Amino acid sequence: MNVLSVVIPALNEAENMSPVMASIPVSELAAAGWETEVIVVDNASTDGTGDLARSLGARVVYQPNRGYGNAYHAGFAAAKGDVVATGDADRTYPFDALPGLLRTLVDQDVEFMTTNRLGRGNSEAMKPSHDLANRALSAVSRALFRNGLRDSQSGMWVFRRYVWHGIDVRSHGMAFSQEIKNAATLAGYRCLEVPIEYRKRGGDVKLNAMRDGLDNLRQLFDHRFRRGLPSRTLPARPAAAEAATPGGTAALDGARADAARGHATRQPEELGTA
């Protein structure tokens, strides 16, 4: 059976933890051949988030250094799954969509999948100012990295764990979300963006739109023009993954080769998650 690690960063999300844990379809995933471990990264919460998550069956990793990126660095280090899936602890991301997302990952032989929250059907779940900022940052990201992503800020990803060991992601804060996507495309992994339902947040918003937006904008340019790095080579894909690769991935393999020559990965067409 394949193993899926669901990694959820959490800062003072006790009021949301029960519905978030209940939304992870462990039984449905098991029927589809996935053993699921849920890792909640307690980012120095003061409301008992970690204890509650543990009582609900999660494996809790404590990260005393606050920051979205810090939480993910700790969570990914603890993950044991063949595939890692992510999402926030505020009820906005559809963990119940994981079976469909995993089918797409496998059927399309994708290595790094990200999600697009900015479809019309999600317009009421996000403040207009946040929607505008997301679109603006995504436009800058597309211009700099040429990866075609419509939502550079989405926090739900599904990827093969070996990808994490083949990319250089340095952000400690909110910019981690855009950096991991851009790093995966620059490294030449087969990437795909799919639409998802985005839901209204439960509890208090912790995002500082102006500060985080400016930090993210600065990080985009720092990342794009990063210099003095040692050359990185794409880690070999596991033999089982090579053997399972379907024959219809020539375009993706071509994109991978383009990326190895210094170009970002071009995506195949968007696919639904049903």
BELFENTA-V293381 format. One record per backbone hydrogen bond with DSSP energy under -1.0 kcal/mol. CO is the residue of the C=O (numbers start at 0). NH is the residue of the N-H. If there is no record, write none. Layout:
co={CO;CO}
nh={NH;NH}
This chain:
co={1;2;2;3;4;5;7;9;12;12;15;16;17;18;20;23;24;25;26;27;28;29;32;34;36;37;38;39;40;41;41;47;48;49;50;51;52;53;58;60;66;67;68;69;70;71;72;73;74;81;82;83;84;89;91;92;93;94;96;97;98;99;100;101;102;103;104;105;110;111;112;113;115;118;119;121;126;127;128;129;130;131;132;133;134;135;136;137;138;139;140;141;156;157;158;159;162;171;172;173;174;175;177;178;179;180;181;182;183;189;189;191;193;207;208;209;210;211;212;213;214;215;216;217;218;219;220;222;237;238;239;241;248;249;250;251;252;253;254;255;256;257;258}
nh={34;81;82;36;84;38;40;42;15;16;19;20;21;22;23;25;28;29;30;31;33;32;1;3;5;58;7;60;9;43;62;51;52;53;54;55;57;56;39;41;70;71;72;73;74;75;76;77;78;160;4;158;6;201;198;94;96;97;100;101;102;103;104;105;106;107;109;108;159;191;157;193;195;121;122;124;130;131;132;133;134;135;136;137;138;139;140;141;142;143;144;145;85;112;83;162;165;69;175;176;178;179;181;182;183;184;185;186;188;110;111;113;115;211;212;213;214;215;216;217;218;219;220;221;222;223;224;225;241;242;243;244;252;253;254;255;256;257;258;259;260;262;261}
